[in-house]
Every structure is written in structure tokens, then in C-alpha cells.
Amino acid sequence: MNYFSQITLLITHYNRSSSLNRLLATLKELDIFFAEIIVSDDGSDALHLKELRQFQATYKFSLITAEKNSGLGNNINKGQKEVKTPYTLYVQEDFELQVVFTDILRESVTLLEKDSALDLIRYFAHFRYPYLSDYATDFEEVTIPAIALDYNKIYAYSDTPHLRRTSFCEKFGWYAEGINSDRMEYRMCISFLKKKGKCLIHKDFKSIFKHLNFEEEPSTVVRPSYQQSTGIFIGTLRYIYRQLRYNFDLISF
């Protein structure tokens, strides 16, 4: 048995009970246990809530419900406020961890205990962060130079799977509520950089967690087409806008 007494697993959920079941089943298969598992639900439909209550008998988690859907920021906040352990492992329900995670998590706890300045350890990314330096055998540290022209520098923080100190929101603020999930994440990215957060990213960030989007439970995030266009004209405008906006926000927020 792999028991992490200093960690609470916080999972945010909305209308994707089958995905949640896959994540929890993998934990059981890998014999991983935490001080507590908290599932924070964002006003899911009755059918999914019924499934969640049935899962509780098998997986022994605390379920925090909501009367209505209030967005990811609210959902993270209400779950985080219930965490009592020093560390929080945050995972959204549509991720599935891989067998290598047990040893990586154990090493992560050791690093957090050795380095009191360390705020966050990330296990997943959609692309390699542009400014990294070696930190430990399996980890790299976010190290942004004084002149950093790549606007992707703001993504030192991410809502993808990570381990953080439970005091994280005391330092960087609570998640913004009443706005869409992308804007909420963006604001935390800016806060993390402005308040000089210290972050590590695992070198093998593509192999620890898999991001699953099944046809029967597709992503609930809807983005405008211009954000995803691969056309040269739209891509150029998007690059110029982000370069100006991101750097302006780092100064003005």
C-alpha cells in the first residue's frame, strides 16, 4: 500500500461521472491512498450525482455538492477550503494517472519538505515550458529571465494535475469566480508570476497523466473558433494580442 498521509486529493467534477470513475479506479488499482479524497461537484445533473453517491461506497471520498453550476473557480475554492493536510494534489476528473506516478509523488513530497520556497509541482503540460533549468533528477524549475519574449511564460501555473501546498491560496489568492475557466486560470497564472511563485515541472510531463475526452463525456469547455484557428492571419493577430496583453497584465494587475 502506498499511503500519503500528508496529501489530500482534490478532484473537481461536473457531469463526467464515468471519467471520475476511471480516475478513482486507477488509484485503487495502483494501491494509492491519501489522508482524504475530496470530490467537489459543480452542480451536476441528477444522474451523475446518483453515480457519484454510488461510487462513495467503493472509493470512500468526501463529496461536496452545489445547488447550481457556479464555474470552475468556485468549485476549486469550495473544495480547497475543506483540505486539512499540508499538501493538496489537484486533478480534474478527466485525467487518468499512470503507473509511474507513485514514485514521482513520493519524490515530490520529499522536494517540498526540503525546499520551503517551493509552491507547486506540475505533472502535465500541453507543451514544454519555454524557460526551464535543471532542479533535480526528474524535475526542472521555472526560471524566467529578465527579458523573456515568449508570452507562454505566464503558464508557469496551470490547472492541469499538480501538487501544491495547501496554503497556496493564502499566498496567491483564491480562484476568481463568475468568469469562464480560461479567464480564471489566466488570472491565477498572472498572480503566480507577480507574487514570484516557485514551480517545478516533471521532465516527462506527457507520460504521468493522460487527458481523456471520451465521446460520451466530452469536454464541457467551449472556446471561440478564433482561439483555435491555425490560419496564418488569425494566428499572427492572436500572437500580437497575447504578446501585448499578457505583458501588460503582468505590469498592471
C-alpha angles and dihedrals in degrees: 000000000000107000121183104192094177095054134079116196109222115195122183115209139186124169095324104103095149090055090049090051091054091052094048092044090055091053089053092048091052091047093236119157133180136195085257141347115217121193111195110198123201102212099295122189118275093256093057092044089053089053091049092053090051091050091055091073091058103036102030100222133153112247121210112191135191132212092226141008107275102168136263096286092059091043093054092045096052091047095045092052089063096055114109102175126090093248135044124204105203120200131161115226096251095067127090122200124224131228093260091065098086095067092039092054092049090052090047092057090051091052093049091050093049097045113048091184092062113106107171142019116197126205103181138043136164091223139005112279110247099229115049138141132188114273108159137351095280102020140070126202125229105244113173115195122225090257106043112166098177106094089206085081088093091069095078083114121052137172089229117107114310144147117234140166111270087233088064095110092049088062102035102026132251120294115276113255131205095039132090120277096254093054090045092053091045092055091052089049090055093045091049092055097041091052091046099245117193114225138178125199122200113244092228095051094151096059107047100066130020119213107223126199110176122192092238091052108030124179114288092212114102118195129187115256095244090065091060102034116126094198116125096233096048090040092054093048090048091051093050093046094049093045091054099036098045094049092044091052091050087059101038107036 
